[in-house]
């Protein structure tokens, strides 16, 4: 099954906008792991070179400016179906609002699916 992945900022609730990164979870994880390096490269380019930096994977562009704009934010990989890397991701129905949601508890959690309660530790 097709499953595109993107860089997601939990702090701002925004996506980088990677296009057609199908089955590329490991590559998106690597992008995020090197986020501080992308910020330095972007800043150095702005300060010294003013080049039109372009980075891509398989013809699909990566926006280095996104890493600069979200430098101190909580970045994670999230797929086109709304599942965040490292979370359960199963769909569950809320008894209060009667709407479906994605479980954001850690993969392999015990108990029912749901949303993390206030004070519960967020995933690393």
HUKA-V651344 format. One record per residue. RES is the residue in one letter. SS is DSSP state (h for helix, s for strand, l for the rest). OMEGA is omega in radians with two decimals (none if undefined). NEAR is the number of other ideal C-beta (glycine too) atoms within 12 Angstrom. Layout:
BEGIN
res->RES ss->SS omega->OMEGA near->NEAR
res->RES ss->SS omega->OMEGA near->NEAR
END
This chain:
BEGIN
res->X ss->l omega->3.11 near->8
res->X ss->l omega->3.11 near->12
res->X ss->l omega->3.13 near->21
res->X ss->s omega->3.13 near->27
res->X ss->s omega->-3.11 near->36
res->X ss->s omega->3.00 near->37
res->X ss->s omega->-3.09 near->41
res->X ss->s omega->3.08 near->32
res->X ss->s omega->3.11 near->26
res->X ss->l omega->-3.11 near->25
res->X ss->l omega->-3.07 near->15
res->X ss->l omega->-3.06 near->17
res->X ss->l omega->3.13 near->14
res->X ss->s omega->-3.12 near->20
res->X ss->s omega->3.03 near->27
res->X ss->l omega->-3.13 near->35
res->X ss->l omega->3.07 near->21
res->X ss->l omega->-3.08 near->32
res->X ss->l omega->3.06 near->20
res->X ss->l omega->3.03 near->19
res->X ss->l omega->-3.06 near->33
res->X ss->s omega->3.13 near->20
res->X ss->l omega->-3.03 near->16
res->X ss->l omega->-3.13 near->27
res->X ss->h omega->-3.12 near->26
res->X ss->h omega->3.13 near->15
res->X ss->h omega->3.12 near->26
res->X ss->h omega->3.06 near->34
res->X ss->h omega->3.12 near->21
res->X ss->h omega->3.07 near->19
res->X ss->h omega->-3.10 near->35
res->X ss->h omega->-3.13 near->36
res->X ss->h omega->-3.12 near->18
res->X ss->l omega->-3.12 near->21
res->X ss->h omega->3.13 near->31
res->X ss->h omega->3.11 near->18
res->X ss->h omega->3.12 near->19
res->X ss->h omega->3.12 near->30
res->X ss->h omega->3.14 near->24
res->X ss->h omega->3.14 near->18
res->X ss->h omega->-3.14 near->23
res->X ss->h omega->-3.11 near->30
res->X ss->h omega->3.12 near->20
res->X ss->h omega->3.10 near->17
res->X ss->h omega->-3.14 near->20
res->X ss->h omega->-3.08 near->17
res->X ss->h omega->-2.98 near->12
res->X ss->h omega->-2.89 near->12
res->X ss->h omega->-3.09 near->12
res->X ss->l omega->3.09 near->10
res->X ss->l omega->3.02 near->14
res->X ss->l omega->-3.11 near->11
res->X ss->l omega->3.12 near->22
res->X ss->l omega->3.10 near->15
res->X ss->s omega->-3.13 near->26
res->X ss->s omega->3.07 near->17
res->X ss->s omega->3.13 near->20
res->X ss->l omega->-3.14 near->15
res->X ss->l omega->-3.12 near->12
res->X ss->s omega->-3.03 near->23
res->X ss->s omega->3.03 near->20
res->X ss->s omega->-3.09 near->32
res->X ss->l omega->3.13 near->25
res->X ss->h omega->3.13 near->31
res->X ss->h omega->3.09 near->23
res->X ss->h omega->3.13 near->29
res->X ss->h omega->3.07 near->30
res->X ss->h omega->-3.10 near->25
res->X ss->h omega->-3.08 near->22
res->X ss->l omega->-3.00 near->30
res->X ss->l omega->-3.09 near->22
res->X ss->l omega->-3.06 near->14
res->X ss->l omega->-3.13 near->22
res->X ss->l omega->-3.12 near->22
res->X ss->s omega->3.12 near->34
res->X ss->s omega->3.03 near->34
res->X ss->s omega->3.10 near->36
res->X ss->s omega->-3.10 near->36
res->X ss->s omega->-3.07 near->29
res->X ss->l omega->3.14 near->24
res->X ss->l omega->3.07 near->18
res->X ss->l omega->3.13 near->24
res->X ss->l omega->3.08 near->26
res->X ss->s omega->3.13 near->35
res->X ss->l omega->3.10 near->32
res->X ss->l omega->3.11 near->25
res->X ss->s omega->3.13 near->31
res->X ss->l omega->3.07 near->27
res->X ss->l omega->3.12 near->26
res->X ss->l omega->3.10 near->21
res->X ss->s omega->3.09 near->17
res->X ss->s omega->-3.10 near->22
res->X ss->s omega->-3.13 near->16
res->X ss->l omega->3.13 near->16
res->X ss->l omega->-3.10 near->11
res->X ss->l omega->-3.07 near->9
res->X ss->l omega->3.10 near->10
res->X ss->l omega->-3.13 near->9
res->X ss->l omega->3.06 near->12
res->X ss->s omega->3.10 near->15
res->X ss->s omega->3.01 near->24
res->X ss->s omega->3.09 near->24
res->X ss->l omega->3.13 near->27
res->X ss->l omega->3.05 near->30
res->X ss->l omega->-3.11 near->27
res->X ss->s omega->3.06 near->21
res->X ss->l omega->3.11 near->17
res->X ss->l omega->-3.12 near->13
res->X ss->l omega->3.04 near->22
res->X ss->l omega->3.13 near->10
res->X ss->l omega->-3.09 near->14
res->X ss->l omega->3.04 near->15
res->X ss->l omega->3.13 near->24
res->X ss->l omega->3.09 near->23
res->X ss->l omega->3.07 near->22
res->X ss->l omega->3.12 near->22
res->X ss->l omega->3.07 near->12
res->X ss->l omega->-3.14 near->7
res->X ss->l omega->3.07 near->6
res->X ss->l omega->-3.12 near->14
res->X ss->l omega->3.07 near->12
res->X ss->l omega->3.10 near->19
res->X ss->l omega->3.06 near->21
res->X ss->l omega->none near->12
END
